[in-house]
Structure formats: structure tokens, C-alpha cells
Amino acid sequence: MVSTNKQITTVLGFDYGNKRIGLATGQTITNSASPRITINQIDGNPDWHAIDTEIQQWKPDALIVGMPYHIDGSENKMTVTVRHFCYELKKRFNLPVIEVNEALSSQHAEEILKENIKINKQNKHEIDRMAAAIIVQRWLDQQP
């Protein structure tokens, strides 16, 4: 848990992927998360300008990042990559970065979305946005 002197009311959440990063917002007052946008990676790197734009718009008190682990809790190749992303977020934006286990968030997002739309290559980015919202909601649900 990250400690901060400022009470957290608004968060911006990230579902990091090699091709896309899903973003979602969350509010502790309403205890709700909402899918926001999907940002494409540029040559394998986060689009920092797009992330900065979202941070400037939403002015979050903290950033929530889904941390990938195997089902048994052990780390995988993406864990190191996402840790580096967390480090860069903290360094660039000077906001608390809170890691949340993202296990099965993308699968859960796809199940939710399949109820309303057919998932294909053209709208696969919807899964990333929804997964980010699921990650944020997990964090919100753990708050007192």
C-alpha cells in the first residue's frame, strides 16, 4: 500500500500491454470505475504524451497499475516490463503508483463485453479499457 499525505479521491488506472494500454478512471467517493480510452504503444514504448494528456485532464491523486502475475502468484516476463512502466510513471508524474494484481482481468473484461458486443480485431481495444476499469474497481473495493 502506498502512503500519501493527500487523501485519494480520483485515480487513473492502467492495463499495460505490449500493443496497447487501457485506461480507466475511478472515484473513491462513488466507489466506481469507468473505462476511459486505449492508448497504442509507439514502437514498443508507451505514448507518454497521451498519458500526460489524460493525467492533466483527470488530475488523479494516484495511479493504479495492473501487475501481471501467473495464477499461482509468481512473476512472469511481463511483470518486469510493467514494473519498469510503474517506475517511469512515478518518475515522470510524481504521483503515487499503486500496483494491483491484474490476474484474469482481461478475461473478465472480455466476458462482460461479449454480453453486448462481438469481440473482433477492430474492437479488441475495448477489452483493454474494460480491464483497466476492472483493475481500478478491485482497488476501490479494497478501500475502507
N, C-alpha and C positions, 0 to 999 in steps of 0.2 A: 504494500500500500504506500502510495506517495503522500507525504505530508506537505501541506501548504498552509500559509497563514491566511490565505483568502478562501472563503467558502466556495465550493464548486457548485455552480448552478447550471452552467451551459458547457457542454462538451462537444468535441468534434471527434468522430470515430473513423478508424481506417481498417479496411480489409485489404492487406497488401498482397499483390500477386505479381508475377513476373511480367505480365502483359498489361494489367490494369490494377488500379487501386480504387476500391469502392469507398465512398464517404457517406457518413450519416451524422445527423445532429442528435443531441439528447438534452433533455431538461430534467434536473432533479426535482423541480417544483411540481411538474406534472407526472414525473416518473415515466416519461415516454421518449422513445427513439423514433426517428423518421429517416428513411433512405434519402440521400441527397443527390449526389452525382457520381459518375465514374470518370476517373482521370486515366488516360492512357500513359503508359511508360514511354519515354523518348529514348530510343537506342539503349533500352535496358535500365534506364535511370528514371527516378520519379520526376514528374513535371513540377519542379519546385515553384515555379511562377503560379501555376494553377492552384497549388496547395496554399501558397501565400495569399492568393486572392480569396480563397474560402476562409482562411483564418482572419483576414481583415474584415470580411463580411460578417462572420458569425461571432467574432471576438470571444472564443471559448476560454473558459477558466482552466481547462485541462484537455489533453489529447488522449484518446483511448485507442490502443492498437491491439488488434487481434494477433496473438502469438501462436504460431503453429507448433503443435506437438503431435507425436504419434498418440494413438488411443491409450496406450499404456502410460502416457505422460513423459516419455523420453523425447529428447530433441531430435529433429530431423534437419536436412540440409537447409530448408527454408528458415528454420529458427535463427540461424546465424545471420542470414540476409535481413530478416525482419528486425533483429536486434540492432544491426547497423542503421536501418531506417529510423528506429527509435532514437538512436544516438544523434543522428542528423536532425531529426525533428526538434529535439531538446536544444541542440547547439544553435540551430537557425532561428527558432521562435521563442526560446527561453520560457517555455510553458511546461508544467508538469506533464510527463508522459507516463500513462498507466497501462501496463500490459494486462490483457485478459486472454485466458485460454480460448482459442477460437475453434476448438475441436468440433467438427461436423457442422460448423455454421453455414458453409456453402451448400451442403446437402440439405440442411433445414430450410435455407432460403429458397432453394430450387423446389422443394416440396410445397412451400407456401405459394410461390409464383405459379406453379403448374395448375393450381386450382383456378387461376384466372386467365393465364395466357399459355401459349405453346412456346417452349424454350427452343430457340434455334441460334445459329451463328449471328444473326442480325440483332438479337436482343439478349445475348448472353451477359452483357454488361449489367443487366437488371439484377442478376444473381449477386454481383459484387456489391452493389448498393444495398441490397437487402441483407446480405451477410454482414456488412458494416453495421446496419441497424440492429441486427441480432446481437452482435458483439457489444454494442453500446447498451442494449437492453439488459444483457447479462450483468454488466457492471452496475447499471441502475438498480437492478433487483437485489444486488448485494449491499446496497447502501442502507444505513439505518433510517 
